[in-house]
Amino acid sequence: MNPAPTVSFENTAIAFADKSDPELYKTYLLFAAMNNQSMVKMGGGLMKKALSWNLPVKFLIKKSIFEQFCGGETIQECKPTIERLGRSGIGTILDYSVEGESNEASFDHTVQEIIATIEMAANSKHIPFSVFKVTGVADSALLAKAQTTQELTQDEKAAFGRVRARVKAICQRAFERGVRVFIDAEESWLQETIDQLCYEMMELYNQERPIVYNTYQLYRHDRLDVIKRDYERAKKLGYYLGGKLVRGAYMEKEGRVAQQQGYQNPINPTKQATDALYDKALKFCVEHVDRIAICAGTHNEQSSRLLMDLMAQHNLQPSDERIYFAQLLGMSDNLSYNLSHAGYNVAKYVPYGPVEAVMPYLLRRADENTAIAGQSSREFSLVKKEMERRKRQRA
């Protein structure tokens, strides 16, 4: 067993090395604002109204919260962010974050947009993965119905055939270009349909190495069992399993719908239970890394430390291509930059899209930073610490 490299997640000099003093101060002001829950709620509501009334606030949004959490409005606008992250050895995962459109034309447009990210990834050493949501290329009501025992109508069957063709077009291009692609997890009443599409794609394209990755939300109490089942299936059918491990994104919605419809809430009863399940999933995947490639999407320092230790226990080099760490752009730079500095594979999710269209995403980031126990306070304290360090250095 090789010991894991020494990494300090408190090292702010490395975490914020690519931020100038003015950029750091701007980040400081943003997280200071996000520490105030009432300001976040009021500000979010005002931004949405201002955009709906066509008031000239887009520039202000773009230069504040958008700039912190998004790469740009187009793929081309993301290039400076891709290069900046790349200089620190951090990869980019371009995430087309447009939400709310649900028609055949928008689905087809999204396919072309995802294929464009795959093409860019194929031509860049700084983009290790592409990603898409199945609800970006399919009607969510259709996905939900396909998961029930209800028979689809002829029109619905035809529509689902188009969904499968869109998913296949994306995965086939990823396979042809040698680019790994994540299929994001969604709500539990859609997830089985998404899983089935994932299995089909993995069987087609993961024969030689993992190209298609499913996403496992470990706040669901059954997901480790699902990972184990998927591993057995992959082993039996002779393909590689790709898995992105996250804690989850729809907790309140899942609980509310379960209560309304009278079924058991699929979410773990406590955060501690989710953390324990996430760590068990990491352990299982590393123990079976001969067949499973993983991306640990986490802002949790303890889980990141555990994955480093597991890699050391199994004599896996930090640079082993089968294991990645990932965080969102604008958050947890103390993890991303320090892990990358120690030689681990790290990537940032870099959302992009028109300001108006990514507002739901941005407001979730602001809410999460306020809601996650101490998250915005943690970000704020690290930025503050770095500002003080630089001030002492100059003194």
C-alpha positions as CSV (number, residue, x, y, z in Angstrom):
1,M,0.0,0.0,0.0
2,N,1.3,3.4,-1.0
3,P,0.4,6.3,1.4
4,A,-2.0,8.9,-0.1
5,P,-0.2,12.2,-1.0
6,T,-0.4,14.8,1.7
7,V,-3.2,17.3,0.7
8,S,-4.4,20.2,2.8
9,F,-7.9,21.4,1.9
10,E,-7.1,24.5,4.0
11,N,-4.3,25.6,1.6
12,T,-6.0,28.8,0.2
13,A,-2.8,29.9,-1.7
14,I,-3.3,26.9,-4.0
15,A,-7.1,27.1,-4.0
16,F,-7.2,30.7,-5.2
17,A,-3.9,30.9,-7.1
18,D,-5.6,31.8,-10.4
19,K,-7.7,34.7,-8.8
20,S,-6.4,38.2,-8.9
21,D,-7.0,40.4,-5.8
22,P,-10.0,42.2,-7.5
23,E,-11.5,38.8,-8.5
24,L,-11.0,37.4,-5.0
25,Y,-12.7,40.5,-3.5
26,K,-15.6,40.1,-5.9
27,T,-16.0,36.5,-4.8
28,Y,-15.8,37.6,-1.2
29,L,-18.7,40.0,-1.7
30,L,-20.8,37.4,-3.5
31,F,-20.5,34.8,-0.8
32,A,-21.0,37.4,1.9
33,A,-24.4,38.2,0.2
34,M,-25.2,34.4,-0.1
35,N,-24.7,34.1,3.7
36,N,-27.8,36.1,4.1
37,Q,-30.8,33.8,3.4
38,S,-33.4,36.6,3.2
39,M,-31.2,38.5,0.8
40,V,-30.9,35.4,-1.4
41,K,-34.7,34.8,-1.5
42,M,-35.5,38.5,-2.1
43,G,-32.7,38.9,-4.7
44,G,-33.7,35.8,-6.6
45,G,-37.3,36.9,-6.8
46,L,-36.3,40.4,-8.0
47,M,-33.9,39.0,-10.7
48,K,-36.7,36.8,-12.1
49,K,-39.1,39.7,-12.2
50,A,-36.6,42.1,-13.7
51,L,-35.8,39.6,-16.5
52,S,-39.5,38.9,-17.2
53,W,-40.2,42.6,-17.4
54,N,-37.2,43.0,-19.8
55,L,-35.4,45.4,-17.4
56,P,-31.7,46.0,-18.2
57,V,-30.3,43.8,-15.5
58,K,-28.7,41.1,-17.6
59,F,-25.3,42.7,-17.5
60,L,-25.4,43.0,-13.7
61,I,-26.4,39.3,-13.4
62,K,-23.8,38.2,-15.9
63,K,-21.0,40.1,-14.0
64,S,-22.0,38.7,-10.6
65,I,-23.7,35.3,-9.8
66,F,-23.5,34.1,-13.5
67,E,-19.8,34.8,-13.7
68,Q,-19.2,32.9,-10.5
69,F,-21.1,29.7,-11.4
70,C,-21.3,29.7,-15.3
71,G,-18.7,29.6,-18.0
72,G,-20.6,31.8,-20.5
73,E,-23.7,32.0,-22.6
74,T,-22.2,29.8,-25.4
75,I,-19.5,27.1,-25.8
76,Q,-17.2,29.7,-27.3
77,E,-17.6,32.1,-24.3
78,C,-16.5,29.2,-22.1
79,K,-13.1,29.0,-23.7
80,P,-11.3,31.3,-21.2
81,T,-12.7,29.4,-18.3
82,I,-11.6,26.1,-19.9
83,E,-8.1,27.4,-20.4
84,R,-7.9,28.9,-16.9
85,L,-8.9,25.7,-15.3
86,G,-6.6,23.7,-17.6
87,R,-3.6,25.8,-16.5
88,S,-4.2,24.4,-13.0
89,G,-4.6,20.8,-14.3
90,I,-8.4,20.9,-13.8
91,G,-10.7,19.5,-16.6
92,T,-13.9,21.1,-17.7
93,I,-17.3,19.3,-18.0
94,L,-19.4,21.6,-20.2
95,D,-23.0,21.4,-19.0
96,Y,-25.7,22.9,-21.2
97,S,-28.0,24.2,-18.4
98,V,-31.0,25.5,-20.3
99,E,-34.2,24.4,-18.5
100,G,-37.9,24.6,-19.0
101,E,-38.2,24.0,-22.8
102,S,-40.2,20.9,-23.7
103,N,-40.9,20.4,-27.4
104,E,-39.5,18.4,-30.2
105,A,-37.6,21.3,-31.7
106,S,-35.9,22.1,-28.4
107,F,-35.1,18.4,-27.9
108,D,-33.4,18.2,-31.3
109,H,-31.5,21.5,-30.6
110,T,-30.2,20.1,-27.3
111,V,-28.9,17.0,-29.1
112,Q,-26.9,19.2,-31.4
113,E,-25.6,21.3,-28.5
114,I,-24.5,18.2,-26.6
115,I,-22.8,16.8,-29.8
116,A,-21.0,20.2,-30.1
117,T,-19.6,19.8,-26.5
118,I,-18.4,16.3,-27.5
119,E,-16.7,17.7,-30.6
120,M,-15.0,20.3,-28.5
121,A,-14.0,17.7,-25.9
122,A,-12.5,15.5,-28.6
123,N,-10.3,18.4,-29.7
124,S,-9.3,19.6,-26.2
125,K,-7.0,18.0,-23.6
126,H,-8.9,20.0,-20.9
127,I,-12.4,18.4,-21.4
128,P,-12.5,14.9,-20.1
129,F,-16.3,14.4,-20.1
130,S,-19.5,15.6,-21.7
131,V,-22.9,15.4,-19.9
132,F,-26.6,15.6,-20.6
133,K,-30.0,15.2,-18.9
134,V,-32.5,12.8,-20.6
135,T,-35.2,15.4,-19.8
136,G,-33.2,17.8,-22.1
137,V,-34.1,15.5,-25.0
138,A,-37.4,14.0,-23.9
139,D,-40.7,15.0,-22.4
140,S,-40.7,14.2,-18.6
141,A,-44.3,13.0,-18.6
142,L,-43.4,10.5,-21.3
143,L,-40.4,9.2,-19.3
144,A,-42.6,8.9,-16.2
145,K,-45.4,7.0,-18.0
146,A,-42.8,4.6,-19.6
147,Q,-41.8,3.7,-16.0
148,T,-45.4,2.7,-15.1
149,T,-47.4,-0.4,-16.1
150,Q,-49.5,1.8,-18.4
151,E,-49.3,1.0,-22.0
152,L,-48.0,3.8,-24.2
153,T,-50.2,4.9,-27.1
154,Q,-48.9,4.6,-30.7
155,D,-48.0,8.3,-30.7
156,E,-46.2,7.9,-27.4
157,K,-44.3,4.8,-28.6
158,A,-43.2,6.8,-31.7
159,A,-42.1,9.7,-29.4
160,F,-40.2,7.3,-27.1
161,G,-38.5,5.9,-30.2
162,R,-37.3,9.4,-31.0
163,V,-36.0,9.8,-27.4
164,R,-34.0,6.6,-27.8
165,A,-32.6,7.7,-31.1
166,R,-31.5,11.1,-29.6
167,V,-29.8,9.4,-26.6
168,K,-28.1,7.0,-29.0
169,A,-27.0,9.8,-31.4
170,I,-25.2,11.5,-28.4
171,C,-23.6,8.3,-27.1
172,Q,-22.6,7.0,-30.5
173,R,-20.8,10.3,-31.3
174,A,-19.1,10.1,-27.8
175,F,-18.0,6.6,-28.7
176,E,-16.7,7.6,-32.1
177,R,-14.8,10.5,-30.8
178,G,-13.5,8.7,-27.7
179,V,-15.2,11.1,-25.2
180,R,-16.8,9.9,-22.0
181,V,-20.3,11.1,-21.4
182,F,-22.4,11.3,-18.2
183,I,-26.1,10.7,-18.3
184,D,-27.4,12.7,-15.3
185,A,-29.7,11.3,-12.7
186,E,-33.2,12.8,-12.2
187,E,-36.3,12.3,-10.1
188,S,-37.1,8.7,-8.9
189,W,-40.3,8.5,-11.0
190,L,-38.2,9.0,-14.2
191,Q,-35.0,7.2,-13.1
192,E,-35.8,3.6,-14.0
193,T,-36.6,4.7,-17.6
194,I,-33.3,6.6,-17.7
195,D,-31.4,3.6,-16.2
196,Q,-32.8,1.4,-18.9
197,L,-31.6,3.7,-21.6
198,C,-28.2,3.9,-19.9
199,Y,-27.9,0.1,-19.9
200,E,-28.7,-0.1,-23.6
201,M,-26.0,2.5,-24.3
202,M,-23.4,0.9,-22.0
203,E,-23.9,-2.5,-23.7
204,L,-23.4,-0.9,-27.1
205,Y,-20.5,1.5,-26.3
206,N,-18.7,0.3,-23.1
207,Q,-17.3,-3.0,-24.5
208,E,-13.7,-1.8,-24.6
209,R,-13.7,0.9,-22.0
210,P,-16.2,3.1,-20.1
211,I,-17.7,5.7,-22.4
212,V,-21.2,6.0,-21.1
213,Y,-21.6,6.8,-17.3
214,N,-24.9,6.5,-15.3
215,T,-25.4,8.8,-12.3
216,Y,-26.2,7.4,-8.9
217,Q,-27.8,9.7,-6.3
218,L,-26.7,8.3,-3.0
219,Y,-29.3,10.2,-1.0
220,R,-31.7,7.4,-2.2
221,H,-31.5,4.5,0.2
222,D,-31.5,1.8,-2.6
223,R,-28.7,3.2,-4.8
224,L,-25.8,1.1,-3.4
225,D,-27.9,-2.0,-4.1
226,V,-28.5,-0.6,-7.7
227,I,-24.7,-0.1,-8.2
228,K,-24.0,-3.6,-7.1
229,R,-26.8,-4.9,-9.4
230,D,-25.4,-2.9,-12.3
231,Y,-21.9,-4.2,-11.7
232,E,-23.1,-7.8,-11.9
233,R,-25.0,-7.0,-15.1
234,A,-21.9,-5.4,-16.6
235,K,-19.7,-8.3,-15.6
236,K,-22.2,-10.8,-17.0
237,L,-22.6,-9.0,-20.3
238,G,-18.9,-8.1,-20.7
239,Y,-19.0,-4.3,-20.6
240,Y,-17.5,-1.7,-18.3
241,L,-19.6,0.2,-15.9
242,G,-19.2,4.0,-15.7
243,G,-20.7,5.6,-12.6
244,K,-20.9,9.2,-11.4
245,L,-21.6,9.2,-7.7
246,V,-23.4,12.2,-6.2
247,R,-25.4,12.8,-3.1
248,G,-28.5,14.1,-4.9
249,A,-30.4,17.1,-6.2
250,Y,-34.2,16.7,-5.6
251,M,-34.6,15.9,-1.9
252,E,-37.5,18.3,-1.0
253,K,-39.4,17.4,-4.2
254,E,-39.0,13.7,-3.7
255,G,-40.3,13.9,-0.1
256,R,-43.2,16.1,-1.1
257,V,-44.3,13.8,-4.0
258,A,-43.9,10.7,-1.9
259,Q,-46.2,12.2,0.8
260,Q,-48.8,13.4,-1.8
261,Q,-48.9,10.0,-3.5
262,G,-48.7,7.8,-0.4
263,Y,-45.5,5.8,-1.1
264,Q,-42.3,5.5,0.9
265,N,-39.9,8.4,0.6
266,P,-36.9,7.1,-1.4
267,I,-34.6,9.5,0.4
268,N,-32.4,8.5,3.3
269,P,-33.9,9.7,6.7
270,T,-30.8,11.7,7.7
271,K,-27.8,13.4,6.1
272,Q,-25.5,11.0,8.1
273,A,-27.2,8.0,6.4
274,T,-26.6,9.6,3.0
275,D,-22.9,10.3,3.9
276,A,-22.4,6.7,5.1
277,L,-24.0,5.3,1.9
278,Y,-22.0,7.5,-0.3
279,D,-18.8,6.4,1.4
280,K,-19.8,2.7,1.1
281,A,-20.4,3.2,-2.6
282,L,-17.0,4.7,-3.0
283,K,-15.5,1.7,-1.3
284,F,-17.4,-0.8,-3.4
285,C,-16.5,0.9,-6.7
286,V,-12.7,1.2,-5.8
287,E,-12.7,-2.5,-4.8
288,H,-14.1,-3.3,-8.3
289,V,-12.2,-0.8,-10.3
290,D,-11.2,-3.5,-12.8
291,R,-14.8,-3.2,-14.1
292,I,-16.0,0.2,-12.7
293,A,-14.8,3.7,-13.6
294,I,-16.1,6.4,-11.3
295,C,-16.4,10.1,-11.0
296,A,-16.9,11.3,-7.4
297,G,-19.1,14.4,-7.7
298,T,-18.7,15.8,-4.2
299,H,-18.0,18.9,-2.2
300,N,-17.6,16.8,0.9
301,E,-14.0,17.0,2.3
302,Q,-14.4,13.7,4.3
303,S,-15.6,11.7,1.2
304,S,-12.8,13.2,-0.9
305,R,-10.2,12.2,1.8
306,L,-11.7,8.7,1.9
307,L,-11.4,8.3,-1.8
308,M,-7.8,9.3,-1.7
309,D,-7.2,6.7,1.1
310,L,-9.0,4.0,-0.8
311,M,-6.9,4.6,-3.9
312,A,-3.8,4.3,-1.7
313,Q,-5.0,1.1,-0.1
314,H,-5.5,-0.4,-3.5
315,N,-2.2,0.9,-4.9
316,L,-3.9,3.1,-7.4
317,Q,-2.0,6.1,-8.6
318,P,-3.6,9.5,-8.1
319,S,-3.6,9.9,-12.0
320,D,-5.4,6.6,-12.6
321,E,-7.8,7.5,-15.4
322,R,-10.6,5.3,-13.9
323,I,-11.1,7.7,-11.0
324,Y,-12.1,11.3,-11.1
325,F,-13.1,13.9,-8.6
326,A,-15.6,16.7,-9.7
327,Q,-17.0,19.9,-8.2
328,L,-19.2,22.7,-9.5
329,L,-17.6,25.8,-11.0
330,G,-17.4,28.5,-8.4
331,M,-17.6,26.2,-5.4
332,S,-15.1,24.1,-3.3
333,D,-12.0,25.4,-5.1
334,N,-10.1,24.3,-1.9
335,L,-10.9,20.7,-3.0
336,S,-10.5,21.0,-6.8
337,Y,-7.2,22.9,-6.9
338,N,-5.5,21.1,-4.0
339,L,-6.5,17.7,-5.3
340,S,-5.2,18.6,-8.8
341,H,-2.0,20.1,-7.3
342,A,-1.4,16.6,-5.7
343,G,-1.8,14.9,-9.0
344,Y,-5.4,13.6,-8.8
345,N,-7.8,13.7,-11.8
346,V,-10.2,16.6,-11.2
347,A,-12.9,18.3,-13.3
348,K,-15.3,21.2,-12.8
349,Y,-18.9,21.2,-14.0
350,V,-19.1,24.4,-16.1
351,P,-22.7,25.3,-16.9
352,Y,-23.4,27.5,-19.8
353,G,-26.4,28.9,-21.7
354,P,-28.3,32.2,-22.1
355,V,-28.6,34.1,-18.8
356,E,-32.4,34.0,-18.8
357,A,-32.4,30.3,-19.5
358,V,-30.0,29.3,-16.8
359,M,-31.6,31.4,-14.1
360,P,-33.3,28.3,-12.5
361,Y,-29.8,26.8,-12.2
362,L,-28.3,29.9,-10.7
363,L,-31.0,30.4,-8.2
364,R,-30.6,26.7,-7.1
365,R,-26.9,27.3,-6.6
366,A,-27.6,30.4,-4.4
367,D,-30.3,28.5,-2.4
368,E,-28.0,25.5,-2.0
369,N,-25.1,27.6,-0.8
370,T,-27.5,29.1,1.8
371,A,-29.2,25.8,2.7
372,I,-26.2,23.4,2.8
373,A,-25.1,23.4,6.4
374,G,-22.3,25.9,6.5
375,Q,-21.5,25.7,2.8
376,S,-21.6,29.5,2.0
377,S,-20.0,30.2,5.4
378,R,-17.2,27.7,4.5
379,E,-16.7,29.3,1.1
380,F,-16.8,32.7,2.6
381,S,-14.3,31.9,5.4
382,L,-11.8,30.4,2.9
383,V,-11.9,33.5,0.6
384,K,-11.6,35.7,3.7
385,K,-8.6,33.6,4.9
386,E,-6.9,34.0,1.5
387,M,-7.4,37.7,1.5
388,E,-5.9,38.0,4.9
389,R,-3.0,35.8,3.8
390,R,-2.2,38.0,0.9
391,K,-2.4,41.1,3.0
392,R,0.1,39.6,5.5
393,Q,2.4,38.6,2.6
394,R,2.4,42.2,1.3
395,A,3.0,43.7,4.7
